[in-house]
Amino acid sequence: MAVKNGLDLGTFGIYTFDFEHQPAARIRDSVQELEDLGWRAVWIPELLGRDAFTHAGFLLASTRRLGVVNGIAQIWSRQAAWAQGAAVLLADAYPGRHVLGLGFGGQPRPGVKPLAAMAGYLDEMDAVQTPNPRPAQPVRRLLAAYGPKMLELARDRAEGAQTYHVNTAHTAQARDVLGPDAFLAVEHAVLFETDPDRARALARRHLQGYLETPYNIAKFRRLGYTEDDLSGGGSDRFVDDLVFWGDPDTVVRKLHGHVEAGADHVAVQVIGVEPGESALPQWRLLADALLPSKTADGLG
């Protein structure tokens, strides 16, 4: 994939919660192996306790070339001035390797409009006056975006958008809103399990928490899922759209569906791994199937 808006992450990357449960030494070993395998980018959330910028800085310091993307840093976790200062330092220390993903995130906030909150946060970031040296390569940022208005904000005020737990139809819709020039990254969960009953049971366990929050339920409704789709742990249609399961060839083919729909980058989240365990076996398998240095046909 060609560089777009200064982002050179490859077509496929790794999205993981795994590092939240691992000590630093194990994280270092894992991320160094991912780099050696040929992965160009690792995406990390901010959810379970680790600060987004400290986490990103540790991964960057542990590697030489790997891109690290906050997916996402929550705007409620820190003031905009501190987010801007941290992002500037990482851009200066690791040119072209850090991407600041920002999102509304967290718990519902009654009376707070996500679009206005995000726009105000970006205004504050852009207004920061600082003695900190300007990095040779600027801060690159993405916005977590689903609806048309937030996608437009991502197009106009960032390098592009990142989405989480969406179907391929949404990827096509997002590309239409973003236009051809903005960067679009899509997270998608995968599970290497060929038994339909077991695969869907594991997928429903993964999706359960997302079906219990009003924000996510509203998102899924906008994606076209009905009340029947979202009840009882999710219909087979819903589960199969949100978690790509099956043998490696099936999973890889479905992941390419997002690229065909307009994604510049797909961040692959392996599920079915217990907290504290490692998804490295699955990441190795995915590297062989997805990355250009690992495939004869250059699909990565």
Secondary structure, DSSP 8 states (H G I E B T S, - for coil): ---BTTB---SEEEE-SGGGGS-HHHHHHHHHHHHHHT--EEEE---SS--HHHHHHHHHHH-SS-EEEES-EETTSS-HHHHHHHHHHHHHHSTTTEEEEEE--SS--TT--HHHHHHHHHHHHHT----S---SS--EEEEE--SHHHHHHHHHHSSEEEE-S--HHHHHHHHHHHTTTSEEEEEEEEE----HHHHHHHHHHHHGGGGSSHHHHHHHHHTT--HHHHSTT--HHHHHHHEEESSHHHHHHHHHHHHHHT-SEEEEEE-S--TTS--HHHHHHHHHHH-TTT-TT---
